[in-house]
Amino acid sequence: MSQERFIRCPHCGLPHEASATECPIEGKAIERKPVSKKLQPPPSSPVWKTPIPDPDSEIDNDPSPSVTRLFGMVLDDKYRIDELIGKGGMGVVYRGEHQRLKKPVAIKVLLRGHEEGSVAQRRFEREARAAGGLGHPNICQAFDIGNLPDGSPYLVMELLEGRTLADRLAIEGPLPLEEACDVLADVLSALHAAHEGSIVHRDLKPDNVFLTPKGAKLLDFGVSRKIDENTMRVTRTGAVVGTPSYLAPEQARGDGDVDRRADLWAAGVLLYETLTGMLPFTASNYNALLVKILTRKPTPPSHIRPAISPELEQVILKAMAFERDDRFADAATMREALLEARAQPPGVAPIPSEILERSERFTREDTHETLDD
């Protein structure tokens, strides 16, 4: 949590603006204490400077070529693999270079689960098609696809310098109001392009938003789906796909006609989290979380961060309307409303006690509840 912009309230346990002298929830005075420099987060290194894994690590024992032995390899006489950017359970991403153009690139290699027809392979190919075909400045671009000698597929992508929104929130906490709006405006611009290309992303979350000096980029179309051109919906009955905390009610139910408005719900959750540092719904297990999504309304974000204006709050709550017909019609409309709300002055009105009594209260423990994807 950034000590310059926010202060953790000792009474309600929630983050308030650093200038606050009184808790807007409890109405009690906030005592100021000097902050030790030891509590400040350490300066972060560039995201691509991830340490090279230990030779005895699990991924290096994979029968496919090991992570370290790929360093220096030239793929298809064009792409040289230089150093590690990051790794996951199924594969890794390298920093590389197009040798003829002397252009830096990112090279994503699927080292596991890439058997013909596997889920991992289908997702990998789906990401390549989506990222390569949309051509939008707020979507990480894909340039090429191929295979290593052992058959492991690789994807050549735009090299991004910066960090994910998830990393930024973990280090600093909620973003400044205007910056949060700018990030989501970029995300909505990317979603609009995807939707116009008949693609529903279905997995919008902070890990899939990358912050660069030139703006936000939407990542990972691995679980995206094409929209039926006649119904404008994805038809796959009974499948719950996506990260649980960002699922729209129709996704949580496993409905077979999910459309682009599910992405708008997730954008509302993302904006809520980026502004407050908290998720609108948390639970200790998957089923309990789905029940909350299907039966409860989110606590208005201004109850957590009173500086959120009524106009900005309305954008979030409309995006997260339970009935999708009550949400924004499309990402472009939501983006326009967001930018209009961004121009409004911060909210300053106190929260009426009768509203507080009716709303679901967040506790300090709620802010630390997690749920695995």
C-alpha positions in Angstrom: 0.0 0.0 0.0 1.4 3.3 -1.0 2.1 5.4 2.2 1.9 8.6 0.2 -1.6 8.2 -1.2 -3.4 6.0 1.4 -3.5 5.2 5.0 -4.8 2.0 6.6 -7.5 2.9 9.1 -7.0 1.4 12.6 -10.7 1.5 13.2 -12.3 -0.2 10.1 -9.2 -1.7 8.6 -9.9 -0.2 5.1 -7.6 2.1 3.0 -8.5 5.8 3.1 -7.0 8.8 1.4 -3.8 9.9 3.1 -5.3 13.3 3.9 -8.2 11.8 5.9 -8.3 12.8 9.5 -11.4 10.9 10.4 -12.6 7.4 9.5 -15.7 7.8 7.2 -17.0 4.4 8.3 -16.6 4.7 12.1 -16.4 8.5 12.5 -13.4 8.2 14.7 -10.2 10.3 14.5 -7.3 8.8 12.7 -4.0 9.1 14.7 -0.9 9.8 12.6 2.2 7.8 13.3 5.6 8.1 11.7 6.1 5.3 9.1 9.4 3.4 9.3 11.3 3.3 6.0 11.7 -0.4 6.5 8.0 -0.7 5.7 8.4 0.9 2.2 8.3 -1.6 -0.7 11.7 -2.2 -2.2 12.3 -0.7 -5.6 11.1 -3.1 -8.3 13.3 -4.5 -11.1 12.1 -4.6 -14.7 9.7 -7.5 -15.1 12.0 -9.2 -17.6 14.9 -9.5 -15.2 13.5 -12.7 -13.7 16.3 -14.9 -12.2 17.2 -17.8 -14.4 15.8 -21.0 -12.7 18.0 -23.4 -10.8 19.3 -26.3 -13.0 17.6 -28.7 -10.6 14.2 -27.0 -10.8 11.1 -29.0 -11.9 10.7 -27.3 -15.3 14.4 -28.1 -16.1 13.8 -31.8 -15.5 11.1 -31.8 -18.2 11.9 -34.2 -21.1 11.5 -31.2 -23.5 14.6 -29.0 -24.0 15.3 -27.3 -20.7 14.8 -23.6 -20.1 18.5 -22.8 -19.9 19.6 -24.9 -22.8 17.3 -22.9 -25.1 19.4 -19.8 -24.5 21.2 -18.8 -27.7 19.0 -21.0 -29.9 17.9 -19.5 -33.2 14.4 -20.5 -34.2 13.6 -20.8 -38.0 16.8 -18.9 -38.8 15.2 -15.7 -37.4 14.5 -15.5 -33.7 17.4 -15.8 -31.2 16.5 -16.7 -27.6 18.4 -14.6 -25.1 17.0 -14.6 -21.5 14.1 -15.6 -19.4 11.2 -13.2 -18.9 8.9 -15.5 -16.9 7.7 -19.1 -16.5 4.5 -21.0 -15.6 3.4 -24.5 -15.2 3.2 -25.3 -18.9 5.8 -23.1 -20.5 8.1 -20.1 -20.5 8.5 -16.7 -22.1 11.9 -15.4 -23.3 13.4 -12.1 -24.3 14.7 -12.6 -27.8 15.6 -10.8 -31.0 14.7 -11.0 -34.7 18.2 -11.3 -36.1 17.5 -9.8 -39.5 15.5 -6.8 -38.3 17.5 -6.4 -35.0 14.1 -6.1 -33.3 13.6 -7.2 -29.7 10.7 -9.7 -29.3 9.1 -12.0 -26.7 9.1 -15.7 -27.4 6.5 -17.8 -25.6 7.3 -21.5 -25.6 4.8 -24.3 -24.6 7.0 -27.0 -23.0 4.3 -29.2 -21.5 0.9 -30.5 -22.5 1.3 -29.7 -26.2 0.2 -33.1 -27.5 -1.9 -32.9 -30.6 -5.5 -31.9 -29.7 -4.6 -31.1 -26.0 -6.3 -28.3 -24.2 -3.0 -26.5 -23.8 -2.3 -26.7 -27.5 -5.8 -25.4 -28.4 -5.4 -22.5 -26.1 -2.0 -21.7 -27.4 -3.2 -21.6 -31.0 -6.3 -19.6 -30.0 -4.1 -17.0 -28.4 -1.9 -16.8 -31.4 -4.9 -16.3 -33.8 -6.5 -13.7 -31.6 -3.4 -11.7 -30.8 -2.2 -11.9 -34.3 -5.5 -10.9 -36.0 -6.8 -8.0 -34.0 -4.0 -5.5 -34.5 -4.9 -3.0 -31.8 -2.4 -0.8 -29.9 -3.9 -1.9 -26.5 -3.5 -5.6 -27.3 -0.2 -7.4 -27.1 0.6 -8.3 -30.7 1.6 -11.7 -32.0 3.9 -11.8 -35.1 4.8 -15.4 -35.8 4.2 -19.0 -34.7 6.3 -22.2 -35.1 7.7 -25.3 -33.5 10.9 -26.3 -31.8 12.7 -29.4 -33.2 10.9 -31.6 -30.5 7.5 -30.2 -31.6 7.0 -27.7 -28.7 5.1 -24.8 -30.2 6.4 -21.2 -29.8 4.7 -17.8 -30.3 6.7 -14.7 -31.2 5.1 -11.6 -29.6 5.6 -7.9 -29.0 8.1 -7.4 -26.2 6.6 -5.3 -23.4 8.6 -3.4 -20.8 6.8 -2.7 -17.5 4.7 -4.8 -15.1 1.3 -6.3 -14.9 -1.5 -4.5 -13.1 -1.5 -7.4 -10.6 2.1 -6.6 -9.7 1.4 -2.9 -9.4 -1.6 -3.4 -7.1 0.4 -5.8 -5.0 3.2 -3.3 -4.5 1.3 0.0 -4.3 -2.3 -0.8 -3.6 -5.1 1.2 -5.3 -4.2 3.4 -8.1 -4.8 7.2 -8.2 -8.4 7.9 -9.5 -7.4 9.3 -12.8 -4.7 6.7 -13.5 -7.1 3.9 -12.7 -9.6 5.4 -15.2 -6.9 5.7 -17.9 -5.9 2.1 -17.5 -9.5 0.8 -17.8 -10.1 3.1 -20.7 -7.2 1.3 -22.5 -8.6 -2.1 -21.5 -12.1 -1.2 -22.8 -10.6 0.1 -26.1 -8.9 -3.3 -26.4 -12.1 -5.2 -25.5 -14.1 -3.2 -28.1 -11.6 -4.2 -30.8 -11.9 -7.9 -29.7 -15.6 -7.8 -29.6 -15.7 -6.1 -33.1 -13.6 -9.0 -34.2 -16.2 -11.4 -32.8 -14.0 -12.5 -29.8 -15.0 -12.6 -26.2 -11.9 -12.6 -23.9 -13.5 -14.4 -20.9 -10.6 -14.0 -18.6 -10.1 -10.3 -17.8 -8.1 -9.9 -14.6 -5.1 -7.8 -13.3 -2.6 -10.5 -14.4 -3.8 -10.1 -18.0 -3.4 -6.3 -18.1 0.2 -5.1 -18.7 1.2 -1.5 -17.9 3.7 0.1 -20.2 4.9 3.7 -20.4 2.7 4.1 -23.5 -0.5 2.7 -21.9 -2.1 -0.6 -20.9 -2.0 -3.8 -23.0 -4.5 -6.7 -22.8 -2.9 -10.1 -22.7 -3.7 -13.8 -22.9 -6.6 -14.6 -25.3 -6.0 -18.3 -24.5 -9.6 -18.9 -23.2 -11.2 -16.5 -25.6 -14.1 -17.6 -27.8 -15.5 -16.6 -31.2 -19.0 -15.1 -31.0 -21.6 -16.7 -33.2 -22.3 -14.1 -35.9 -26.0 -14.8 -35.8 -26.6 -14.7 -32.0 -23.6 -12.7 -31.0 -23.1 -15.2 -28.2 -20.7 -18.0 -27.2 -22.7 -21.2 -27.0 -21.1 -23.8 -24.7 -23.5 -25.1 -22.1 -22.3 -25.9 -18.6 -18.7 -24.8 -18.9 -17.5 -22.4 -16.2 -14.4 -20.7 -17.8 -12.4 -17.8 -16.4 -10.9 -16.7 -13.0 -13.6 -17.1 -10.3 -13.6 -13.6 -8.8 -14.2 -12.0 -12.2 -17.0 -14.3 -13.4 -20.2 -12.7 -14.5 -23.4 -14.3 -13.0 -24.2 -16.0 -16.4 -20.6 -17.5 -16.4 -21.0 -18.6 -12.8 -24.2 -20.4 -13.7 -22.5 -22.1 -16.6 -25.0 -20.6 -19.1 -24.5 -21.6 -22.7 -25.0 -18.1 -24.2 -22.3 -15.9 -22.7 -21.7 -12.8 -24.8 -19.5 -9.7 -24.7 -21.3 -8.3 -21.7 -19.6 -10.9 -19.5 -16.3 -9.0 -20.4 -18.0 -5.8 -19.3 -18.9 -7.3 -15.9 -15.2 -8.3 -15.5 -14.1 -4.8 -16.5 -16.4 -3.5 -13.7 -14.8 -5.8 -11.2 -11.3 -4.8 -12.5 -12.1 -1.1 -12.1 -13.5 -1.7 -8.6 -10.3 -3.5 -7.6 -8.0 -1.0 -9.2 -9.7 1.9 -7.3 -10.2 0.2 -3.9 -7.5 -2.6 -3.7 -10.3 -5.0 -2.9 -12.5 -7.4 -4.8 -16.3 -6.9 -4.7 -16.8 -10.6 -3.8 -14.5 -12.8 -1.8 -15.0 -16.2 -0.1 -13.0 -19.1 1.3 -13.8 -21.5 -1.4 -15.0 -21.7 -5.0 -18.7 -22.6 -4.3 -19.2 -20.0 -1.7 -17.8 -17.3 -4.1 -20.2 -18.4 -6.8 -23.1 -18.1 -4.4 -22.1 -14.6 -3.5 -21.8 -13.6 -7.2 -25.3 -15.0 -7.8 -27.1 -13.8 -4.7 -25.5 -10.5 -3.5 -24.9 -7.0 -4.6 -21.4 -5.5 -4.4 -20.7 -3.0 -1.6 -20.6 0.4 -3.4 -16.9 1.2 -3.9 -17.4 4.7 -2.4 -18.0 3.1 1.0 -14.4 1.8 0.8 -12.9 4.9 -0.9 -15.1 8.0 -0.4 -13.1 10.0 -3.0 -14.8 7.9 -5.7 -17.4 10.2 -7.3 -21.0 9.2 -7.8 -20.5 9.3 -11.5 -17.6 6.9 -11.4 -19.4 4.6 -9.0 -22.3 4.5 -11.3 -20.0 3.3 -14.1 -18.8 0.4 -12.0 -22.3 -0.6 -10.7 -23.8 -0.5 -14.2 -21.1 -2.7 -15.6 -21.7 -5.1 -12.7 -25.5 -5.1 -13.1 -26.8 -8.7 -12.4 -29.0 -8.7 -15.5 -26.8 -8.3 -18.5 -29.4 -6.2 -20.3 -28.9 -3.6 -17.6 -25.2 -3.3 -18.3 -23.6 -1.1 -20.9 -24.4 -2.1 -24.5 -20.8 -2.4 -25.5 -17.2 -1.6 -24.4 -17.2 1.7 -26.4 -20.2 3.0 -24.5 -18.7 2.0 -21.2 -15.4 3.7 -22.1 -17.2 6.9 -23.0 -19.1 6.9 -19.7 -15.8 6.2 -17.8 -14.0 9.1 -19.4 -16.9 11.4 -18.6 -16.9 10.2 -15.0 -13.1 10.7 -14.9 -13.6 14.4 -15.5 -15.9 14.8 -12.5 -14.5 16.1 -9.2 -13.8 13.5 -6.4 -16.6 12.5 -4.1 -16.6 14.1 -0.7 -20.0 13.4 0.7 -20.2 11.3 3.9 -21.8 7.9 3.8 -25.4 7.9 5.3 -25.6 5.7 8.3 -28.8 4.0 7.1 -26.9 2.9 3.9 -24.1 1.6 5.9 -26.5 -0.5 8.0 -27.9 -2.1 4.9 -24.7 -2.8 3.1 -22.5 -5.8 3.3 -19.5 -4.8 5.5 -15.9 -5.7 4.6 -13.7 -6.8 7.4 -9.9 -6.7 7.7 -9.9 -10.5 7.1 -11.9 -10.1 3.9 -9.0 -8.2 2.3 -6.7 -11.2 2.8 -9.1 -13.9 1.5 -7.8 -15.6 -1.6 -9.1 -18.2 -4.0 -7.0 -20.2 -6.4 -7.8 -20.0 -10.1 
